[in-house]
Amino acid sequence: MTHGKDTTLETHTIAPTPIPEPVTPGRIPPPSKHQLALMIWLCVFPTLTALNLTLGDWLAGLSPVVRTFVLATVAVPIVIYGLMPRLHRIRARLLASHEATRRNRRQP
């Protein structure tokens, strides 16, 4: 007797990783999760380093939790609204340039 509890096991399927779409003229595909992880790291590491160097003396007297809260509160908007959009534009320009170069090489 199960006393009203459902004892069936749920099964979950794991979706395959999507294959990156080819770059077509005028359309840049979104970054893969690995590219996005690298882009985020390229923004977060220098931001946290600069904040630690700038605010280090002031933060030294704070507890680790408060120090982390202050750093995250300052760093997240810098990364999300300042650095990531710029990095996405740079990536788009690089991919568009690479695709244009590939197209020009194919033409006789």
OpenMM code with the backbone's topology and positions (N, CA, C; nanometers):
from openmm import Vec3, app, unit

residues = "MET THR HIS GLY LYS ASP THR THR LEU GLU THR HIS THR ILE ALA PRO THR PRO ILE PRO GLU PRO VAL THR PRO GLY ARG ILE PRO PRO PRO SER LYS HIS GLN LEU ALA LEU MET ILE TRP LEU CYS VAL PHE PRO THR LEU THR ALA LEU ASN LEU THR LEU GLY ASP TRP LEU ALA GLY LEU SER PRO VAL VAL ARG THR PHE VAL LEU ALA THR VAL ALA VAL PRO ILE VAL ILE TYR GLY LEU MET PRO ARG LEU HIS ARG ILE ARG ALA ARG LEU LEU ALA SER HIS GLU ALA THR ARG ARG ASN ARG ARG GLN PRO".split()
positions = [
    Vec3(0.0836, -0.1175, 0.0000),
    Vec3(0.0000, 0.0000, 0.0000),
    Vec3(0.0886, 0.1246, 0.0000),
    Vec3(0.0585, 0.2211, -0.0847),
    Vec3(0.1452, 0.3372, -0.1007),
    Vec3(0.0963, 0.4611, -0.0286),
    Vec3(-0.0180, 0.4586, 0.0351),
    Vec3(-0.0723, 0.5708, 0.1114),
    Vec3(-0.0821, 0.6983, 0.0295),
    Vec3(-0.1254, 0.6890, -0.0931),
    Vec3(-0.1501, 0.8058, -0.1769),
    Vec3(-0.0281, 0.8633, -0.2452),
    Vec3(0.0886, 0.8073, -0.2222),
    Vec3(0.2086, 0.8597, -0.2874),
    Vec3(0.2287, 0.7888, -0.4204),
    Vec3(0.2716, 0.8637, -0.5191),
    Vec3(0.3033, 0.8070, -0.6494),
    Vec3(0.4454, 0.7527, -0.6429),
    Vec3(0.4618, 0.6242, -0.6625),
    Vec3(0.5935, 0.5632, -0.6508),
    Vec3(0.6565, 0.5337, -0.7859),
    Vec3(0.5975, 0.5833, -0.8932),
    Vec3(0.6570, 0.5592, -1.0247),
    Vec3(0.7800, 0.6471, -1.0397),
    Vec3(0.8770, 0.5951, -1.1074),
    Vec3(1.0002, 0.6693, -1.1317),
    Vec3(0.9831, 0.7570, -1.2549),
    Vec3(1.0324, 0.8778, -1.2425),
    Vec3(1.0307, 0.9666, -1.3584),
    Vec3(1.1560, 0.9408, -1.4397),
    Vec3(1.1407, 0.9420, -1.5699),
    Vec3(1.2578, 0.9296, -1.6553),
    Vec3(1.2805, 1.0636, -1.7249),
    Vec3(1.4050, 1.1000, -1.7361),
    Vec3(1.4416, 1.2255, -1.8012),
    Vec3(1.5348, 1.1941, -1.9166),
    Vec3(1.5165, 1.2642, -2.0232),
    Vec3(1.6080, 1.2486, -2.1348),
    Vec3(1.6958, 1.3720, -2.1426),
    Vec3(1.8155, 1.3525, -2.1833),
    Vec3(1.9093, 1.4626, -2.1991),
    Vec3(1.9087, 1.5031, -2.3458),
    Vec3(1.8802, 1.6305, -2.3680),
    Vec3(1.8765, 1.6806, -2.5052),
    Vec3(2.0187, 1.6890, -2.5588),
    Vec3(2.0388, 1.6505, -2.6834),
    Vec3(2.1731, 1.6611, -2.7401),
    Vec3(2.2139, 1.8074, -2.7539),
    Vec3(2.3435, 1.8317, -2.7479),
    Vec3(2.3946, 1.9667, -2.7671),
    Vec3(2.3675, 2.0083, -2.9111),
    Vec3(2.3047, 2.1253, -2.9301),
    Vec3(2.2743, 2.1664, -3.0666),
    Vec3(2.4017, 2.1923, -3.1461),
    Vec3(2.3966, 2.1581, -3.2724),
    Vec3(2.5091, 2.1821, -3.3620),
    Vec3(2.5078, 2.3298, -3.3985),
    Vec3(2.6221, 2.3982, -3.3865),
    Vec3(2.6246, 2.5401, -3.4203),
    Vec3(2.5788, 2.5632, -3.5646),
    Vec3(2.4992, 2.6668, -3.5811),
    Vec3(2.4492, 2.6987, -3.7139),
    Vec3(2.5617, 2.7605, -3.7969),
    Vec3(2.5646, 2.7336, -3.9284),
    Vec3(2.6673, 2.7958, -4.0105),
    Vec3(2.6434, 2.9465, -4.0182),
    Vec3(2.7512, 3.0194, -4.0350),
    Vec3(2.7401, 3.1640, -4.0467),
    Vec3(2.6921, 3.1961, -4.1882),
    Vec3(2.5815, 3.2642, -4.1970),
    Vec3(2.5303, 3.3076, -4.3264),
    Vec3(2.5438, 3.4589, -4.3334),
    Vec3(2.5518, 3.5139, -4.4539),
    Vec3(2.5683, 3.6580, -4.4664),
    Vec3(2.4590, 3.7321, -4.3897),
    Vec3(2.5009, 3.8257, -4.3048),
    Vec3(2.4062, 3.9061, -4.2304),
    Vec3(2.3536, 3.8415, -4.1039),
    Vec3(2.3900, 3.7172, -4.0780),
    Vec3(2.3391, 3.6500, -3.9581),
    Vec3(2.4542, 3.5835, -3.8842),
    Vec3(2.4768, 3.6280, -3.7621),
    Vec3(2.5800, 3.5692, -3.6775),
    Vec3(2.5092, 3.4817, -3.5740),
    Vec3(2.5429, 3.3537, -3.5675),
    Vec3(2.4767, 3.2665, -3.4697),
    Vec3(2.5186, 3.3034, -3.3275),
    Vec3(2.4351, 3.2697, -3.2305),
    Vec3(2.4734, 3.2978, -3.0920),
    Vec3(2.5943, 3.2129, -3.0535),
    Vec3(2.6681, 3.2573, -2.9529),
    Vec3(2.7860, 3.1798, -2.9133),
    Vec3(2.7451, 3.0456, -2.8522),
    Vec3(2.8317, 2.9466, -2.8709),
    Vec3(2.8099, 2.8173, -2.8053),
    Vec3(2.8291, 2.8379, -2.6553),
    Vec3(2.7903, 2.7392, -2.5772),
    Vec3(2.8053, 2.7558, -2.4322),
    Vec3(2.9528, 2.7660, -2.3937),
    Vec3(3.0413, 2.7035, -2.4706),
    Vec3(3.1842, 2.7115, -2.4411),
    Vec3(3.2385, 2.8497, -2.4765),
    Vec3(3.1954, 2.9041, -2.5904),
    Vec3(3.2360, 3.0398, -2.6271),
    Vec3(3.1836, 3.1401, -2.5255),
    Vec3(3.0591, 3.1227, -2.4825),
    Vec3(2.9991, 3.2131, -2.3862),
    Vec3(3.0727, 3.2058, -2.2524),
    Vec3(3.1101, 3.0858, -2.2112),
    Vec3(3.1863, 3.0705, -2.0865),
    Vec3(3.3191, 3.1456, -2.0961),
    Vec3(3.3873, 3.1343, -2.2086),
    Vec3(3.5140, 3.2056, -2.2281),
    Vec3(3.4911, 3.3568, -2.2293),
    Vec3(3.3864, 3.4010, -2.2977),
    Vec3(3.3563, 3.5443, -2.3033),
    Vec3(3.3277, 3.5988, -2.1631),
    Vec3(3.2505, 3.5244, -2.0846),
    Vec3(3.2188, 3.5688, -1.9485),
    Vec3(3.3463, 3.5750, -1.8654),
    Vec3(3.4307, 3.4741, -1.8775),
    Vec3(3.5558, 3.4730, -1.8020),
    Vec3(3.6423, 3.5920, -1.8414),
    Vec3(3.6490, 3.6215, -1.9730),
    Vec3(3.7293, 3.7343, -2.0196),
    Vec3(3.6793, 3.8678, -1.9651),
    Vec3(3.5535, 3.8756, -1.9298),
    Vec3(3.4979, 3.9976, -1.8697),
    Vec3(3.5087, 3.9968, -1.7177),
    Vec3(3.4801, 3.8834, -1.6561),
    Vec3(3.4728, 3.8774, -1.5101),
    Vec3(3.6110, 3.8871, -1.4451),
    Vec3(3.7083, 3.8140, -1.4949),
    Vec3(3.8395, 3.8116, -1.4301),
    Vec3(3.9037, 3.9497, -1.4234),
    Vec3(3.9145, 4.0226, -1.5362),
    Vec3(3.9763, 4.1557, -1.5255),
    Vec3(3.8938, 4.2529, -1.4405),
    Vec3(3.7621, 4.2389, -1.4450),
    Vec3(3.6768, 4.3271, -1.3651),
    Vec3(3.7008, 4.3038, -1.2164),
    Vec3(3.6999, 4.1786, -1.1749),
    Vec3(3.7238, 4.1492, -1.0333),
    Vec3(3.8649, 4.1872, -0.9912),
    Vec3(3.9614, 4.1678, -1.0787),
    Vec3(4.0988, 4.2058, -1.0479),
    Vec3(4.1081, 4.3565, -1.0270),
    Vec3(4.0501, 4.4335, -1.1192),
    Vec3(4.0538, 4.5797, -1.1075),
    Vec3(3.9809, 4.6270, -0.9818),
    Vec3(3.8665, 4.5666, -0.9526),
    Vec3(3.7921, 4.6059, -0.8324),
    Vec3(3.8694, 4.5719, -0.7051),
    Vec3(3.9321, 4.4549, -0.7025),
    Vec3(4.0115, 4.4182, -0.5853),
    Vec3(4.1298, 4.5122, -0.5662),
    Vec3(4.1955, 4.5497, -0.6758),
    Vec3(4.3088, 4.6423, -0.6654),
    Vec3(4.2629, 4.7817, -0.6247),
    Vec3(4.1474, 4.8229, -0.6759),
    Vec3(4.0958, 4.9563, -0.6464),
    Vec3(4.0368, 4.9661, -0.5062),
    Vec3(3.9565, 4.8666, -0.4697),
    Vec3(3.8831, 4.8715, -0.3431),
    Vec3(3.9441, 4.7832, -0.2340),
    Vec3(4.0585, 4.7230, -0.2618),
    Vec3(4.1168, 4.6242, -0.1714),
    Vec3(4.1352, 4.6724, -0.0296),
    Vec3(4.1898, 4.7942, -0.0127),
    Vec3(4.2125, 4.8450, 0.1232),
    Vec3(4.0811, 4.8648, 0.1977),
    Vec3(3.9825, 4.9170, 0.1288),
    Vec3(3.8526, 4.9403, 0.1915),
    Vec3(3.7833, 4.8082, 0.2236),
    Vec3(3.7960, 4.7086, 0.1337),
    Vec3(3.7292, 4.5801, 0.1532),
    Vec3(3.7983, 4.4918, 0.2570),
    Vec3(3.9246, 4.5198, 0.2858),
    Vec3(4.0033, 4.4322, 0.3737),
    Vec3(3.9401, 4.4158, 0.5110),
    Vec3(3.8755, 4.5187, 0.5621),
    Vec3(3.8176, 4.5106, 0.6954),
    Vec3(3.6817, 4.4435, 0.7008),
    Vec3(3.6259, 4.4107, 0.5863),
    Vec3(3.4923, 4.3507, 0.5819),
    Vec3(3.5002, 4.1987, 0.5896),
    Vec3(3.3911, 4.1389, 0.6319),
    Vec3(3.3858, 3.9925, 0.6347),
    Vec3(3.3832, 3.9408, 0.4909),
    Vec3(3.4244, 3.8165, 0.4695),
    Vec3(3.4254, 3.7626, 0.3329),
    Vec3(3.2890, 3.7693, 0.2634),
    Vec3(3.1811, 3.7488, 0.3376),
    Vec3(3.0482, 3.7512, 0.2764),
    Vec3(3.0137, 3.8924, 0.2304),
    Vec3(3.0396, 3.9914, 0.3136),
    Vec3(3.0099, 4.1305, 0.2768),
    Vec3(3.1009, 4.1750, 0.1630),
    Vec3(3.2285, 4.1366, 0.1687),
    Vec3(3.3228, 4.1710, 0.0620),
    Vec3(3.2756, 4.1120, -0.0714),
    Vec3(3.2327, 3.9862, -0.0699),
    Vec3(3.1826, 3.9220, -0.1920),
    Vec3(3.0563, 3.9914, -0.2413),
    Vec3(2.9678, 4.0281, -0.1493),
    Vec3(2.8448, 4.0988, -0.1867),
    Vec3(2.8773, 4.2315, -0.2551),
    Vec3(2.9702, 4.3074, -0.1986),
    Vec3(3.0077, 4.4364, -0.2574),
    Vec3(3.0689, 4.4160, -0.3953),
    Vec3(3.1619, 4.3222, -0.4074),
    Vec3(3.2260, 4.2967, -0.5366),
    Vec3(3.1241, 4.2523, -0.6408),
    Vec3(3.0348, 4.1608, -0.6046),
    Vec3(2.9346, 4.1127, -0.7004),
    Vec3(2.8386, 4.2241, -0.7394),
    Vec3(2.7998, 4.3077, -0.6434),
    Vec3(2.7066, 4.4164, -0.6705),
    Vec3(2.7667, 4.5174, -0.7678),
    Vec3(2.8957, 4.5401, -0.7593),
    Vec3(2.9619, 4.6336, -0.8504),
    Vec3(2.9986, 4.5648, -0.9820),
    Vec3(3.0483, 4.4407, -0.9753),
    Vec3(3.1009, 4.3733, -1.0939),
    Vec3(2.9922, 4.3297, -1.1919),
    Vec3(2.8807, 4.2781, -1.1434),
    Vec3(2.7782, 4.2232, -1.2332),
    Vec3(2.7255, 4.3277, -1.3321),
    Vec3(2.6866, 4.4476, -1.2882),
    Vec3(2.6413, 4.5458, -1.3880),
    Vec3(2.7512, 4.5870, -1.4862),
    Vec3(2.8751, 4.5977, -1.4376),
    Vec3(2.9857, 4.6321, -1.5276),
    Vec3(2.9991, 4.5269, -1.6366),
    Vec3(2.9946, 4.4001, -1.5967),
    Vec3(3.0114, 4.2909, -1.6929),
    Vec3(2.8911, 4.2811, -1.7861),
    Vec3(2.7697, 4.2802, -1.7301),
    Vec3(2.6494, 4.2554, -1.8107),
    Vec3(2.6165, 4.3720, -1.9025),
    Vec3(2.6232, 4.4940, -1.8514),
    Vec3(2.5805, 4.6099, -1.9304),
    Vec3(2.6945, 4.6816, -2.0000),
    Vec3(2.8175, 4.6636, -1.9526),
    Vec3(2.9299, 4.7341, -2.0123),
    Vec3(3.0177, 4.6486, -2.1010),
    Vec3(3.0647, 4.5368, -2.0475),
    Vec3(3.1656, 4.4590, -2.1189),
    Vec3(3.1092, 4.3534, -2.2134),
    Vec3(3.0085, 4.2790, -2.1695),
    Vec3(2.9559, 4.1706, -2.2542),
    Vec3(2.8986, 4.2210, -2.3872),
    Vec3(2.8211, 4.3296, -2.3898),
    Vec3(2.7732, 4.3774, -2.5205),
    Vec3(2.8883, 4.4123, -2.6161),
    Vec3(2.9932, 4.4720, -2.5614),
    Vec3(3.1103, 4.5042, -2.6454),
    Vec3(3.1767, 4.3768, -2.6970),
    Vec3(3.1900, 4.2788, -2.6105),
    Vec3(3.2529, 4.1538, -2.6517),
    Vec3(3.1680, 4.0804, -2.7553),
    Vec3(3.0356, 4.0869, -2.7434),
    Vec3(2.9479, 4.0267, -2.8447),
    Vec3(2.9654, 4.0967, -2.9793),
    Vec3(2.9778, 4.2297, -2.9785),
    Vec3(2.9992, 4.3031, -3.1046),
    Vec3(3.1336, 4.2671, -3.1664),
    Vec3(3.2369, 4.2569, -3.0830),
    Vec3(3.3689, 4.2177, -3.1341),
    Vec3(3.3624, 4.0790, -3.1953),
    Vec3(3.2966, 3.9858, -3.1272),
    Vec3(3.2820, 3.8494, -3.1788),
    Vec3(3.2079, 3.8496, -3.3119),
    Vec3(3.1009, 3.9279, -3.3215),
    Vec3(3.0231, 3.9349, -3.4461),
    Vec3(3.1097, 3.9891, -3.5597),
    Vec3(3.1877, 4.0934, -3.5313),
    Vec3(3.2756, 4.1482, -3.6359),
    Vec3(3.3804, 4.0473, -3.6792),
    Vec3(3.4375, 3.9757, -3.5832),
    Vec3(3.5380, 3.8740, -3.6176),
    Vec3(3.4782, 3.7628, -3.7028),
    Vec3(3.3598, 3.7147, -3.6651),
    Vec3(3.2957, 3.6084, -3.7433),
    Vec3(3.2558, 3.6573, -3.8819),
    Vec3(3.2041, 3.7779, -3.8914),
    Vec3(3.1654, 3.8322, -4.0216),
    Vec3(3.2879, 3.8497, -4.1106),
    Vec3(3.3962, 3.8984, -4.0529),
    Vec3(3.5196, 3.9154, -4.1292),
    Vec3(3.5743, 3.7805, -4.1747),
    Vec3(3.5712, 3.6838, -4.0856),
    Vec3(3.6188, 3.5490, -4.1196),
    Vec3(3.5342, 3.4889, -4.2315),
    Vec3(3.4032, 3.5058, -4.2221),
    Vec3(3.3134, 3.4512, -4.3247),
    Vec3(3.3343, 3.5214, -4.4582),
    Vec3(3.3543, 3.6522, -4.4572),
    Vec3(3.3788, 3.7261, -4.5813),
    Vec3(3.5092, 3.6801, -4.6455),
    Vec3(3.6103, 3.6561, -4.5655),
    Vec3(3.7381, 3.6069, -4.6165),
    Vec3(3.7202, 3.4688, -4.6793),
    Vec3(3.6447, 3.3814, -4.6141),
    Vec3(3.6195, 3.2463, -4.6685),
    Vec3(3.5442, 3.2546, -4.8003),
    Vec3(3.4440, 3.3423, -4.8088),
    Vec3(3.3670, 3.3572, -4.9327),
    Vec3(3.4542, 3.4081, -5.0467),
    Vec3(3.5417, 3.5039, -5.0167),
    Vec3(3.6287, 3.5612, -5.1196),
    Vec3(3.7303, 3.4588, -5.1706),
    Vec3(3.7733, 3.3694, -5.0859),
    Vec3(3.8693, 3.2658, -5.1277),
    Vec3(3.8034, 3.1634, -5.2193),
    Vec3(3.6722, 3.1422, -5.2006),
    Vec3(3.6017, 3.0435, -5.2843),
    Vec3(3.5744, 3.0968, -5.4243),
    Vec3(3.5652, 3.2274, -5.4381),
    Vec3(3.5352, 3.2852, -5.5692),
    Vec3(3.6629, 3.2937, -5.6505),
    Vec3(3.6549, 3.2556, -5.7814),
    Vec3(3.7765, 3.2621, -5.8652),
    Vec3(3.8169, 3.4030, -5.8983),
] * unit.nanometer
topology = app.Topology()
chain = topology.addChain("A")
for resn in residues:
    res = topology.addResidue(resn, chain)
    for name in ("N", "CA", "C"):
        topology.addAtom(name, app.Element.getBySymbol(name[0]), res)
